């Protein structure tokens, strides 16, 4: 079976994004189906073929379970176009607020991710408030 190098690179960064999303979903020790739905939707919006979603999520879970720091997940993500980084940040806040509340560990993680992904505080706050409002309806 032959793969285009571009497809392999795309899958690598999607696995890392998936691991980051899963890490965020698991940080409150309550990984829900709503959170997995948000993860799947985000990966599809970032260009993943629906047929590959189960495999990418499986690899993302494996990467997340075997990694001891979020730097492993953010190295490639920080170099993505701003629009894709914004989608990822929106997904992260959606995961957090899907259960209607953010705990101290989740907000601390997002504060760290803002710096690691080069998202300024104002943009981060605006995204947070927009998503929070959406989930409080």
Backbone torsions as a table, in degrees:
resi	resn	phi	psi	omega
1	UNK	NA	129.9	-177.8
2	UNK	-109.7	139.4	179.3
3	UNK	-122.9	143.3	173.5
4	UNK	-72.0	141.0	180.0
5	UNK	-57.5	-38.2	-180.0
6	UNK	-61.2	-41.0	179.7
7	UNK	-66.2	-39.7	178.8
8	UNK	-64.3	-45.4	178.4
9	UNK	-61.9	-42.0	178.9
10	UNK	-62.3	-44.3	178.6
11	UNK	-62.9	-38.3	178.5
12	UNK	-59.8	-47.7	-178.1
13	UNK	-72.7	-30.5	176.1
14	UNK	-68.1	-34.1	175.8
15	UNK	-65.0	-41.9	179.1
16	UNK	-66.6	-40.5	176.2
17	UNK	-62.8	-44.0	178.1
18	UNK	-59.0	-44.9	179.3
19	UNK	-61.9	-40.2	177.9
20	UNK	-64.0	-44.1	178.8
21	UNK	-63.8	-42.9	178.7
22	UNK	-64.9	-41.8	178.2
23	UNK	-58.1	-43.9	179.0
24	UNK	-64.3	-41.2	179.4
25	UNK	-65.4	-33.0	-176.3
26	UNK	-89.0	-11.1	-173.1
27	UNK	-64.5	-26.4	177.2
28	UNK	-93.0	8.8	178.0
29	UNK	61.7	29.2	178.4
30	UNK	-144.4	80.3	-178.4
31	UNK	-84.2	110.5	-172.2
32	UNK	-105.9	168.9	175.9
33	UNK	-66.6	-34.5	176.3
34	UNK	-60.3	-41.9	179.4
35	UNK	-65.8	-40.4	178.5
36	UNK	-66.6	-35.4	176.9
37	UNK	-62.7	-42.9	177.8
38	UNK	-62.7	-41.2	178.8
39	UNK	-61.6	-48.5	179.5
40	UNK	-60.1	-46.4	-179.4
41	UNK	-60.1	-42.9	-179.5
42	UNK	-64.1	-45.6	-179.8
43	UNK	-61.8	-39.0	177.8
44	UNK	-66.3	-42.6	177.7
45	UNK	-62.3	-27.9	179.0
46	UNK	-86.5	2.4	172.8
47	UNK	108.7	7.6	179.0
48	UNK	-76.5	134.9	174.6
49	UNK	-67.4	137.1	-178.6
50	UNK	-57.1	-32.0	-178.5
51	UNK	-66.3	-23.6	-176.0
52	UNK	-97.4	-0.7	-171.2
53	UNK	-62.2	-42.3	-179.1
54	UNK	-62.4	-42.4	-179.5
55	UNK	-66.9	-42.9	179.8
56	UNK	-65.4	-41.0	178.6
57	UNK	-65.4	-40.2	177.1
58	UNK	-60.9	-45.9	179.2
59	UNK	-67.9	-36.4	177.6
60	UNK	-64.6	-42.1	177.7
61	UNK	-62.9	-42.6	179.1
62	UNK	-62.9	-44.8	178.6
63	UNK	-62.2	-44.9	-178.7
64	UNK	-62.7	-41.9	-178.6
65	UNK	-68.7	-28.5	-175.6
66	UNK	-103.4	12.1	179.3
67	UNK	-113.6	147.5	-179.4
68	UNK	-112.6	7.6	177.1
69	UNK	-154.5	149.2	-177.4
70	UNK	-73.8	-14.0	177.2
71	UNK	-58.1	-32.9	177.9
72	UNK	-59.2	-31.3	-176.0
73	UNK	-89.5	-23.4	-171.2
74	UNK	-98.7	-13.3	-175.5
75	UNK	-52.6	-51.7	-178.2
76	UNK	-80.8	-32.1	-176.0
77	UNK	-62.5	-37.9	-177.0
78	UNK	-63.6	-19.3	179.9
79	UNK	-94.7	2.2	179.1
80	UNK	-72.2	161.2	174.5
81	UNK	-58.9	149.8	-177.4
82	UNK	-53.2	-39.8	-177.9
83	UNK	-62.7	-37.5	178.6
84	UNK	-73.1	-37.7	176.8
85	UNK	-62.9	-39.4	178.9
86	UNK	-63.5	-42.0	176.8
87	UNK	-59.0	-41.6	-179.1
88	UNK	-67.3	-44.0	178.0
89	UNK	-62.1	-42.4	177.1
90	UNK	-59.8	-42.5	179.7
91	UNK	-65.0	-41.1	179.2
92	UNK	-61.3	-46.7	177.8
93	UNK	-65.8	-35.5	177.5
94	UNK	-62.6	-41.6	177.2
95	UNK	-60.7	-46.3	-178.0
96	UNK	-63.3	-46.2	-175.8
97	UNK	-87.9	0.2	178.0
98	UNK	-62.9	-21.9	175.4
99	UNK	-103.7	18.7	172.7
100	UNK	76.7	-4.9	-176.1
101	UNK	-149.9	152.2	176.2
102	UNK	-114.2	130.1	177.4
103	UNK	-94.1	177.3	-175.6
104	UNK	-62.6	-34.8	-179.6
105	UNK	-69.8	-39.1	179.5
106	UNK	-67.7	-44.5	-179.6
107	UNK	-68.1	-35.3	175.8
108	UNK	-64.1	-43.1	178.0
109	UNK	-59.5	-45.4	-177.9
110	UNK	-66.6	-35.7	176.7
111	UNK	-61.9	-44.8	178.4
112	UNK	-65.0	-42.8	-178.4
113	UNK	-65.0	-35.4	177.4
114	UNK	-55.8	-44.3	178.0
115	UNK	-69.4	-44.2	-177.6
116	UNK	-66.1	-31.1	-177.8
117	UNK	-98.3	5.1	179.0
118	UNK	59.7	45.1	174.8
119	UNK	-105.1	123.9	-177.1
120	UNK	-69.9	157.7	-173.9
121	UNK	-59.5	-38.7	-179.4
122	UNK	-64.7	-47.1	179.0
123	UNK	-61.6	-42.7	179.3
124	UNK	-60.6	-45.8	179.4
125	UNK	-64.7	-40.4	178.8
126	UNK	-62.8	-44.2	179.1
127	UNK	-63.8	-44.9	179.8
128	UNK	-57.3	-49.3	-177.7
129	UNK	-65.2	-39.4	178.1
130	UNK	-62.5	-45.7	-179.2
131	UNK	-69.2	-42.9	179.6
132	UNK	-58.0	-43.9	179.4
133	UNK	-62.8	-42.4	-179.8
134	UNK	-61.4	-39.9	-177.3
135	UNK	-85.0	-9.9	179.5
136	UNK	-91.4	-0.3	179.1
137	UNK	-70.7	NA	NA
